[in-house]
């Protein structure tokens, strides 16, 4: 987990975006958290892009 990532966030409303095939999509959020990749369950589905854990690569 990168604890320093939280130092760059201020309190407020965030706009989270991604691409859904050929169009931009997004949502608003008033909080953010970081979950280590290995702690996510195998059946994890990204709430933003709806992709399973298996399509992501650990960095």
Residue pairs with C-beta under 8 A, 6 or more apart in sequence:
1 34
1 36
2 34
5 34
6 32
6 34
9 32
12 30
13 28
13 29
13 30
14 28
14 29
14 30
14 32
15 26
15 27
15 28
16 26
16 27
16 28
16 29
16 48
17 24
17 25
17 26
18 24
18 25
18 26
18 48
18 49
19 25
19 49
20 49
25 48
26 48
27 48
37 56
37 58
37 59
38 58
40 53
41 53
42 53
43 52
43 53
44 52
44 53
45 51
45 52
45 53
46 52
46 56
